[in-house]
């Protein structure tokens, strides 16, 4: 009987799979995307279809020079503090969590008070159009707006 128990124990141990040790997931940080020692730098995060999301970093005391965008954009401050200004006279202080909607073809710039990280989300807006579906109701063809 002892031999059978020993044999069953050995067989059950041999059949067990060793538990794999999972490596901890490395936390991702926007600062890690900017490894060069330059005043203003960007890193494309992804570009879904016609839109794109860019990580932007501006060094302390430096400026993202005046420029325009051809498409609407959102500038989201992730860390640091900065000032946004545009040719229409809008001026906003930005700190972590703040964002500004940037209209196309408006000259604008950003001044960083400290090293600051942003997400720049550019998107092409499409004209709204009604989708009409034709369905049969009581032997009549009817247009339904979806």
C-alpha positions in Angstrom: 0.0 0.0 0.0 2.9 2.4 0.8 4.4 1.7 -2.6 1.1 2.6 -4.3 0.8 5.9 -2.3 4.4 6.7 -3.1 3.9 5.9 -6.8 0.7 8.1 -6.9 2.5 10.9 -5.2 5.4 10.8 -7.6 3.1 10.7 -10.6 1.0 13.6 -9.3 4.1 15.7 -8.7 5.4 14.9 -12.1 2.1 15.9 -13.7 2.1 19.3 -12.0 3.2 22.3 -14.1 5.5 24.7 -12.4 4.0 28.1 -11.9 5.4 30.7 -14.1 6.6 33.8 -12.5 5.2 36.9 -14.3 7.4 39.9 -14.7 5.9 43.1 -13.3 4.5 45.4 -15.9 6.7 48.4 -16.4 4.9 51.7 -15.8 4.9 53.9 -18.9 5.7 57.6 -18.5 5.6 60.3 -21.2 8.9 61.6 -20.0 10.5 58.3 -21.2 9.5 59.0 -24.8 11.7 62.1 -24.8 15.4 61.1 -24.5 17.1 63.9 -26.4 18.4 67.0 -24.6 16.6 69.5 -26.8 14.2 72.2 -25.8 11.1 71.0 -27.6 10.5 67.5 -28.8 7.6 65.2 -29.9 6.9 61.5 -30.1 4.0 60.1 -32.1 2.0 57.8 -29.9 -0.3 56.4 -32.6 -2.0 57.7 -35.7 -5.4 56.2 -36.1 -6.7 56.7 -39.7 -6.7 60.5 -40.3 -6.1 61.5 -36.7 -3.0 61.5 -34.5 -2.0 61.7 -30.9 1.5 63.2 -30.1 3.4 63.4 -26.9 5.0 66.9 -26.6 7.7 68.0 -24.1 8.9 71.5 -23.6 11.9 72.4 -21.5 11.7 74.9 -18.6 11.8 78.4 -19.8 11.4 77.4 -23.5 8.8 78.0 -26.1 6.9 76.0 -28.7 7.2 78.8 -31.3 4.2 80.4 -33.0 2.6 78.2 -35.6 -0.8 77.1 -37.0 -2.6 73.8 -37.3 -4.6 72.9 -40.3 -7.0 70.7 -38.3 -8.7 71.1 -34.9 -6.6 70.0 -31.9 -6.7 69.5 -28.2 -3.6 70.3 -26.1 -3.7 68.5 -22.8 -1.2 69.3 -20.1 -0.1 66.1 -18.4 2.6 67.5 -16.1 4.4 70.8 -15.4 3.0 74.3 -16.0 2.9 76.5 -19.1 1.1 79.3 -20.8 -0.9 79.0 -24.1 -1.5 82.1 -26.2 -3.0 82.8 -29.6 -3.4 85.6 -32.1 -7.1 86.1 -31.1 -5.8 87.3 -27.7 -6.6 84.1 -25.7 -4.1 83.4 -23.0 -4.4 80.5 -20.6 -2.3 79.1 -17.9 -2.0 75.3 -18.1 -1.2 72.8 -15.4 -1.6 69.1 -15.0 -5.1 68.1 -16.2 -5.8 71.4 -18.0 -6.5 71.4 -21.8 -7.2 73.9 -24.5 -9.1 73.4 -27.8 -7.1 74.9 -30.7 -9.0 76.0 -33.8 -7.5 75.5 -37.2 -5.5 78.3 -38.9 -5.1 80.3 -35.7 -1.5 81.3 -34.8 -0.6 80.0 -31.3 2.4 79.2 -29.1 3.2 77.6 -25.7 5.7 78.9 -23.1 6.8 76.4 -20.4 7.4 77.7 -16.9 8.9 74.3 -16.0 9.6 71.1 -17.9 6.1 70.2 -19.2 4.6 67.3 -20.9 1.5 67.4 -23.1 -0.7 65.2 -25.3 -1.5 66.9 -28.6 -4.6 65.3 -30.1 -5.2 66.3 -33.7 -8.4 65.2 -35.4 -10.1 65.9 -38.7 -13.7 66.6 -38.2 -16.1 65.2 -40.8 -19.2 67.0 -41.9 -22.3 65.6 -40.2 -24.5 63.8 -42.7 -27.8 62.1 -42.1 -27.9 58.4 -43.0 -31.1 57.4 -44.6 -32.3 53.9 -44.7 -35.2 52.7 -46.9 -37.5 50.1 -45.3 -40.8 48.6 -46.3 -43.7 49.4 -43.9 -47.2 48.1 -44.8 -46.3 47.6 -48.5 -44.8 51.2 -48.7 -41.2 52.2 -49.1 -40.3 54.7 -46.3 -37.1 56.7 -45.7 -35.9 56.5 -42.1 -33.2 58.9 -40.8 -30.7 57.0 -38.6 
